[in-house]
Amino acid sequence: MKKIAFGIFMLSALLIGSVSHGQLTPEDDGIIVDQDKHYHHNQVFPYPYLREADMMWSTRHWERIDLRQKVNHHLYYPVQPIPDRKSLYDVLVDGILTEGTIVEVFGDYRFEIPLTPEQVQGYTASIDTTFDPDDRSIILLIDTIKVTAKDVISYEVKSDWFFDKQRGEMKNRIIGLSPRVKHPKTGDEYNLFWVWFPDARYALATHVAFNNQNNSSRLTFDQVFHLRQFNSTIYKEDNVYDRQISEYKQNAPLEQLLEAEQIKEGLRNFEHDLWEY
C-alpha cells in the first residue's frame, strides 16, 4: 500500500508540474507565470485610523535622498525602462502623463500651486531654438530638451513623525515626494514638481524596485517608502523661523550633516524616553 500511495503522489506531482510548465510562455520571462506575480494584484491598503486624541506628539521633517549613494540605487535605476522595472522617476511621470493614476501634483512643497498634466509635460520637455545671429528671423536649429530619469540627482520627502498613544509606537507618515533634477543643458538643480504622496500610492504599489538581496522578493515602491528602505539626510525640521539647516549653518557642510544627525538622534531618544522599564 505504501508503494502504491507513493506512486500516486509522484504521478500527481509530475502532472501538476507539467500543467504549470505548459502555462508558461516566452513573454513570462521566468519560471512563474507573469500574471501570477504578486505586484500585478497589489492593492493600496488604507492607513489605520488615527484619532487626534491618540496623536500625542508630532514633528515634521524634510529629507533628501541622495541617489549617488549605492543604498539608494534601487530608486534611480534603470534609467531606461525595461519590461519588468522602471525607475521611480518614470513611475511618477507615467502616472501623471500617461496612466492618469496620479492627479494631485503641485509646484511647491506647501501644495498651494496645483499643476495640470500639460504643465508637468512642459517641465519635463522644452523646446530650444537657435537663431541666426545675423538674422533673428532665420531658425538654424530646433532641439527638444527632455528631463529623463538619468537627470534625477535626489528625491525630497516631506513627512510627519508622530507617536500613536493607542498603539504605543512611533510612526512616520509621508506627505509629499519630489524629484530634484539637474537640467541636462544649463546644469541648474531644482525641484521638478511635488506629488501628494497618498494620491501616488496606487502607482507606487503596482511597480516594483530591484531587491539586491533576493530577486524573487522584490518590494513595491510603496513598500520601500513605508518601510523606509532608503538612506536620507534631514535638511529641515519644522521650526518657529521656518528655515532650513543650511540657513543657520551657513558655509559649513560638516556642521549641517552633524545637525541632521542630531535631529535623528533626538527623535530616537524621545521615543526611548516615552517607555518605562
Residue pairs with C-beta under 8 A, 6 or more apart in sequence:
20 33
23 33
24 31
24 33
27 34
28 34
29 83
29 84
34 40
39 205
39 206
39 207
39 208
39 218
39 220
40 206
42 205
42 206
42 220
42 222
43 205
44 201
44 202
44 205
44 222
47 173
48 167
50 162
50 164
51 166
53 165
54 164
54 165
54 166
54 167
55 162
55 163
55 164
55 165
56 163
56 165
57 162
57 163
57 270
58 160
58 161
58 162
58 163
59 160
59 161
59 162
59 237
59 238
59 267
60 158
60 159
60 160
60 161
60 237
60 238
61 158
61 159
61 160
61 161
61 234
61 236
61 237
61 238
61 263
62 109
62 156
62 157
62 158
62 234
62 235
62 236
62 237
62 244
63 156
63 157
63 159
63 232
63 233
63 234
63 235
64 154
64 155
64 156
64 157
64 180
64 232
64 233
64 235
65 72
65 75
65 154
65 155
65 156
65 157
65 230
65 231
65 232
66 72
66 153
66 154
66 231
66 232
66 233
67 73
67 75
67 76
67 152
67 153
67 154
67 155
68 153
69 231
71 230
71 231
72 230
72 231
74 209
74 210
74 211
74 212
74 224
74 229
75 87
75 88
75 155
75 209
75 221
75 224
75 230
76 87
76 88
76 149
76 152
77 87
77 210
78 85
78 86
78 87
78 149
79 87
79 148
79 149
79 150
80 149
81 87
81 90
84 208
85 207
85 208
85 209
85 210
86 94
86 207
87 149
87 152
88 155
88 179
88 209
88 221
89 148
89 149
89 152
89 179
90 149
91 203
91 204
91 207
91 221
92 102
92 177
92 179
92 195
92 200
92 203
93 120
93 124
94 203
95 101
95 102
95 200
95 203
96 102
96 105
96 117
96 120
96 195
97 117
97 120
97 121
97 124
99 203
100 117
101 200
101 202
101 203
102 195
102 199
102 200
102 203
103 199
104 111
104 114
104 195
104 196
104 199
104 200
105 114
105 115
105 117
105 120
105 193
105 194
105 195
105 196
106 112
106 113
106 114
106 115
106 176
106 193
106 194
106 195
106 196
107 113
107 114
107 115
107 119
107 193
107 194
108 194
109 156
109 158
109 176
109 178
109 191
109 194
111 176
111 194
111 196
115 123
115 193
120 193
123 147
123 192
123 193
124 146
124 147
124 192
125 144
125 145
125 146
125 147
126 144
126 145
127 142
127 143
127 144
127 145
128 142
128 143
128 144
128 145
128 185
129 139
129 141
129 142
129 143
130 139
130 140
130 141
130 142
130 143
131 137
131 138
131 139
131 140
132 138
132 139
132 140
145 183
145 184
145 185
146 184
147 181
147 183
147 184
147 192
148 184
151 181
151 182
151 183
151 184
152 179
152 180
152 181
153 180
153 181
153 182
153 189
154 179
154 180
155 177
155 178
155 179
155 180
156 177
156 178
156 180
156 191
156 235
157 174
157 176
157 177
157 178
157 225
157 232
158 174
158 175
158 176
158 177
158 178
158 194
159 172
159 173
159 174
159 175
160 172
160 173
160 175
161 170
161 171
161 172
161 267
162 170
162 171
162 173
163 169
163 170
163 171
163 271
163 274
164 170
164 171
170 267
170 271
172 228
174 197
174 225
174 226
175 196
175 197
175 198
176 194
176 195
176 196
176 197
177 194
177 195
177 197
177 200
177 225
178 191
178 192
178 193
178 194
178 195
179 191
179 192
179 193
180 189
180 190
180 191
180 192
181 189
181 190
181 191
181 192
182 188
182 189
183 189
183 190
197 225
201 222
204 220
204 221
204 222
204 225
205 220
205 221
205 222
205 223
206 220
207 220
207 221
208 218
208 219
208 220
208 221
209 218
209 219
209 220
209 221
209 224
210 218
211 217
211 218
211 219
219 227
219 229
223 229
224 230
233 257
233 260
234 245
234 260
234 263
234 264
235 244
235 245
235 246
235 256
235 260
236 243
236 244
236 245
237 245
237 263
241 248
245 256
245 259
245 260
246 256
249 255
249 256
249 259
